[in-house]
Amino acid sequence: MHSVILINPPLTLEDRYGKDMKRFGAVSEPLGLAYIAGYLESLNIPVRILDSQAEGMSINDVVTAISSGNEKLIGITMLTPAFGVVRALCRQIRMYCPDRTIVLGGAHCTVLPERTLKEIPEADIVCIGEGEITFSEIAQLKDISLLSGVKGICFRSDNTLIKTDERQPVQYLDQIPPPARHMLPMGKYHLTASRVSGSGYCPTILVARGCPFSCTFCSRTFGRTFRTHSINRIVSEIQSLIDTYQISQLNIEADTLTVNKKFIKALCIALIESGISRRIRWTCESRVDTVDEELLELMHKAGCWQISYGVETGNQRLLDSINKSVSLKQIEQVFQITKRVGISIRGFFMLGLPGETPAESQATIDFAKKLNPLWAQFTVTVPYPGTKMFEYLDQQGKIRTYNWEKYNTWSGWQGSEEIPFVPDGRTVEELRNLQKRALREFYLRPVVVLQFLKHIQSWQDLQKYFVGVMVLLKSKFR
């Protein structure tokens, strides 16, 4: 049995959002690592989590922390934009801790396991897909040379890369213990500014895995099958968060929370009957084609105060091209219903989709203003590895860079000259300016200012809005 240290790499808010937007970004609990840690702990495998992002640590700080411990197995989670930081970290670990085994996991590794090991030669193993059981089997090996018997990994053997049989996703999620939040610096986490009300701490609870939809821009890391925790398990975990951290708000997370109406209705009823709905307010993400007025009313009664909808674009041709399977009319109707039942809305919009013209970009901005959610997020389209969009554009020779750390949807605010994809006939500078202009056009409207004044509940809310306006005004001259 090998002791384990799990690491969230030191990617800063400025790295992710840019200098001006970093103050609105999220520092979220690394629940993937916390789930693995909880599972290892249940098997009496020594484990700790080092969240270097939340702790504000440098790569050297992380290596020092590893050197001072006796863990032989190092697990590092990695999203695509963190590739450069993780590669640099692995190099340092290999230099100063040569006897340790490095295991990489996360969305990027799952879709590019062999390539990841080729591009980060200091790493030993890549974990593919859900990591709890896979990592526990690695940790329990008497000899690390016996890796061929572990499903769901890719590993280095001499000069050969070996990929083992696929591991099926966990079907009964309750067999995985709750995430080991007691190993995390819980006081240092916060969601994106638009997802919280006031200054209270708002943790995230993951209630389901998997998504059955086929949007071309999503890799569906958890697979297509929608699997949920039991209602009793979810209610128990929420109650534990209330008791331990005195929370008054919560982010309920799933790839698409409302895809199974029987499940979400049962959850809402349980929140109401348990009295939790009177103690906390919660936010979530959904699709407009998975809700109706009856369900939204029940969700509101159960404490839901905000829903984030992926709108993506204001052009029906582009909606169809990304397999969104909804209409502009559907979107408008659900936005109206959601507002009517008293639930606030965040809208997600993508700029620079494949085949998008300048006029269609403007149509998306205009559609956002017409829908008028309380918050709107405009991101530059990034074709992430593992998505149908990436596969198509790669085959067409239209991927402009494989420098993974540049795969960032906030490139307009980072001032990056390197963007993975630019539609035909358009330029990097145009897309960067477009992202800033979209936010200015949406937020610097009198109707939006009045909406925000109406929704202010604390000094923190007022400060947040004021700083946001200043950032947008400044962006016009930079």
N, C-alpha and C positions, 0 to 999 in steps of 0.2 A: 504493500500500500504506500502510495506516494502522497506527501503533503502538498497542498495546492495554494498558490496565490493567483487571484483573478484580477486583471488590470483593465480599467477604463483609461485609454490613452490620453495624454495631455493635449487635446485639441482645444484651443481657447475660443471664447465667444467671438473675438475679433477674427480669428481664422475662419469661423463659420459664417459670420454675418457682415463683416467689415467694421471699420472703426466707428462709424456713426450709428449703425443699427445694432451693435452688440448689446446695448443697454436694454433692448427689447427682446433679446433671445432667451432661450430656455437653457437651464442646467437641470436636466431630468435624471431621476434615479436610473441607473443602469439595470433595469429589471431583468434583462437576460442573464447578466452575471449573478444577480441576487437569486434568481430561480435555480441556477446551477449550484450556487453556494448552499442554498437551502436543501437541495437534494443530496449533496455531498455530506452535509452536516447530519442529515437523517441516517446516513450510512456510517456515521462516526469516522468520516475521512477528514483529517485536519485541513481547514480552509480559512482563508481570509480574503477580503476584497480591498483593493487599493484604487479608489476613484481619484486619480490624479487630476482629472478635469475639475471636479468639484473642489478639490483641495488646492488648486492653483499651483500644481507642481510642474517642474520642468522634467525633461527626459533624464537629466543627471540626477535629479531628486528621486525619480522612480528607480533608477538603477541602484542608487544608494540604499533605498528601502528594500530592494530585492536582495542585495548583497548582505544586508544585516539580518536577513531571515534564513531559515533552513529549508524552505520549500524547494523541492526538486522539479515540480511541475508548474510552469507558468502559462496561464491562459490569458490571451489578449483579445478583446472584442474589436471588430473593425467594420465601420461603414466606409463606403467608397472614398469620401472626401478625407478620411483620416489615414489613407494609405501612406502618404509621405511620412507622417509622424510615426506610424507604426513601424515602417521599414527602418527609420533612424533608431527607434527604440530597440528593435531586434538586434541591430548591429552593435549597439552599446552593450546590450545584455550578453551577447555572444563574446564580446571582447573582455568583459569584466566578470562574467559568470559562465564560463565555458562548459561547466558540467550540468547546467540546467537544460530541461527539455521545454521547448517553446511550442505552444499550441495556439493557433489562430482560429477565430470563429467569427460569426456574424454574417450579415447579408452578402458582403462582397466575396468573402471566402466561399460561401455556399454556392454561388453561381460561377465562380472562377477558381476552383480548388487547385488544379494543376498549375495554372498560370500564376496564382498567388505564390506558390512554393518556388516557382522559377524566378519570379521577380523579387522575392524575399528569401534568398538562399540560407539565411541564418535561421529561419523557422524550420521546425521538424515535422509538424503535423498540422493539417487543416481539418477542422470539424465541420461537417456538412449538415445543414439543417438544425433542428432542435438539439440543444447540447447537453441537456441534463443527464440522460442515461449514457450517451456516448462518452461524455467526460468522466463519468463515474467509472466506466469500464476501463478507460485508460489509466485512471488513478489507481485502480485495484490490480493492475498487471504486476506480477512478480518481477517480470523482466520486460522492459520497454521494447525489446526485439520481437515480442509476441503480438505486435500491432495488427497483423494480418487477420486476426480473429475478431477484431472490433469493426462492426458495421458503421457506415456513415462517416468514413474518414479518408483522407488522402495523406500519405506520408512518404518520407524519403528513406530509401533503403540503398545504401551505397550511392551509386550514381543514377538510380532509377526511382521514378515516382510511381507509387502503387496506390490505386484507388480501390477501396473495398466495396462490398455489396451495399446497396442503398439501405438506409435505416428508415423504416416506416414511421410516420409521425405518431406521437402519443395520442391514442384515441380517448382514453379516460383521463382527462386532465387532472382530476382530483388526486391521482396517484402521485402527482408532483406537489411537494409541500409548498406552503406560501413562501414568497421570496424572503431572503434573509436580510430584511431591512435593518436589523440590529447591527449588521456589519457595515452599514453605510453612514456617512455624515449627514443625517437627515435634515439638519438645520440649514444646510447649504444648498438645498435644491429649490428651484422655482420654475414655473411654467412660463411660456411666452406671455408677455404682458397682456395680450388680448384674451387670454384664457383664464384670467383670474379676476376676481372682484375684490377690491380693497387690497390689504396687505397680508391677509391670512395665508398660511401655508396650504398648498393644494397638491397632495400627492397623487400618483397615478396607480390605478388598479387594473390589471389585465384580466378580463373576464372570458375571453374567447380567442381562438387562433384560427386562421384560415380564411380565405375569401374565394367565393365561387365565380366572381366576375372576371372579365377578360380585357381590361383596359391595357392598351399597348405600352403605357408608361410605367407599369407596375410589375415587379418580379414575383410577387406572391411568395415570399420566403417561407411562410408557414403552410404553403400548399393551398389547394382549392377547396378542401373539405372544411366546413365551418364546424369547429368543435368548441364546446363551452365547459366551464366549470359548473358544478351544481349550484343551484340557487342558495342552498344552505351554506356552502363553502364561501360564496361571494359575500353573503350577508355577514358571516362570521369574520371574514377578513376586513370588511368595512368597519364593523364594530370594534375590531382590534385597533384599527387606525384611529378611530374616535377616542378610544380609551387611552391609547399610548401617546398620541400626538395632539389630542384635543382639536382635531380638524373641524372646520365648518364648511369646507368645500372639497371637491374631489373630481378628478378626471377619470371617467370610466372608459377604458381603452379596449378596442377590438378593431380588427381590420375593417369590418362593417358591422357596427353594434346591432343594427335593426334588421339584418338580413333574415333572421328567424323570428317572426312575430310572436310565436308561442313563447319563445325564450324571453324576449324583452318584456312582454306583458307579464309573465310570471315574476320576473325580476322587479318590475315596477310595483306590482301588488305586494311583494315581500318587503320592499322598502317602505311602503305605506303602512302595512300591518305591523311591522317591527318598530315603527316610530322613527326610523332613521331619516325618513323624508322630512321630518320636522326639525332635524338637527343639522343636516348638511344640504348644500346645493351642489349639483354636479353638471359637468360639461361632457360632451362626447362628439364623435364624428359619425356621419351617416351619408346615405345616398338618397336623392329625392325620390327614387323609384322604389324605396323600401319603407316608406312611411305614408300614413294617411291621417286625417284629422282626429279620428278616434284614438289612434296610437299616440299622437303628439299630445293630446289632452291628458292621457294617462301618464305619459312621461313627465309632463309639467307638474301634474299633481304629485308625482313621486319625487320631485325635487330638481328636475332638469331645468336649468336656466339658460343654457346655451347649446346650440348644435353647430358643428362645422360641416358645411356641405362642399363637396368638390364640384364646382361648376365647370372649371377648366377653360372654356371658351364661349364667346358670344356668337359663334358661327356654326350653323347646323352641319355644314359639310365637314368642318374640322372635328366636331363632336363625333360624327359617324366614322371619321378616319381613325380615331383613337379608340374605337369600340366602346364608347361610353354607354351606348344603348339607352339614351334618354333624349328628350326633345327640349328645345328652348321653352316651349309652352309649359311642359311639365315642371321645369325649373321655376318658372314664374309663379305657377299655381301653388307649388309647395312652399315657396318663400312667403307668399301671401298668407297661407294657412298657418305656417309656423309663427309668423308675427302675430296673427290673430289670437292664437292660443296663449301668447305671452312668453314665448321662447325667443331669446336673442339669437342672432345668426352671425357666424363667421363664414365668409365665402372664399374659396380657393380658386385662383385663376392662373392659367399658364400663358406665357407670352413666348412667341418664337417657335410654335409647333411646326413640324414638317409640312411644307407647302403653304405656310401662312404668309399672307401678303401684308404690307403696311396697313391697308384699309381694314383687313380682318383683325389685325392687332387693335386698331382703334375701335372696331366693333366690340371686342371683348371689354375694353375699358368702358365704353358706352353702356354695354349690357350690365356691367357691374354697378354703374351709377343708377341704372333703371331698377335693378333688383334692390339696391340700397340696403345691404346688410349693415349691421353696426360696424363690423370689421371686414376688411377685404385684404387678402394677401396675394400679391402678384409676384410670381417667380419666373425666372428664365428657364425654359424647357431644357432639361438635361436627360439625355437618353442613357439611363443607368444600365450597366452590364446585367444580363439576365432578363431584360425586358424584350418584348417583341419589337419595340421601337429601336432599341440598340441593334438587334439582329438585322433588321431591315436596312437601317442606315449604314451599318458596317458592311453589309453585302454591296451596297451602292457606292461604297468608298466615300461616304459623306461624314464620317467621324473625323474631326479635325485634330484631335489629340487623344492619346492614351495615357496622358499624365493624370492619373486618377485623382490627385488632390485638387485638380481644377474642376472636378465634377460637383459644382456647387451652385445651387439654384439662386443664390444671392450674389452672383458675380457682378451685377450692376452696382452694388454697393461696395464691392471689394476693389473695384477699379482694375479687374483682371483683363489682360490683353489676350488671354487664352481661354476660350469657351469651347466646350466639346462639339457643339453643333450650332450652325447658323443656317437658316433657311436660304435657299437659292436666291441670289440677287440682293441679299441683305448683308450688313456688316456687324462686326463685334461692337463697334462704337454705337451703332444704332440701337442694338439690343440693350446695351448697358444704360443708355439714356432713356430708352423706352420703359424700363422697369421703374426708374425714378419718376418719370413723367406720369406713369399710371398711378402711382401712389399719390402724387401731388394732385392730379385731376380728381381723384376719388375723395381724398380727405380734406382738401382745402376748399370745401363748398359750405356755404352758410347752413344748409340743411344738416350736414354732418356735425358741424360745431354745435348746433342746437341739440342734436341727438345725444352727443357726448355730455353736454351740460345736464341734460335730463337724467342720464345714467350715472352721474357722479355720486358715489356713496362714501368717499373718504378723501382725505388730503392726498393719499397716494394716487388715487384715480386722477385728481386734478393735475398733480405733478406729472404723471405719465402722459396725459393728453398734451400738456403744455410743451414738454420736451419733444414729443413727437412732431408737433407743429413746427418747432424751431428746426428740427432735423430736416423736415421736408422743404422748408423755405431755403435753408442753406444749400440743399442739393441742387437747386436751380442754377447756382453759380459755381458748381464744382464738376 
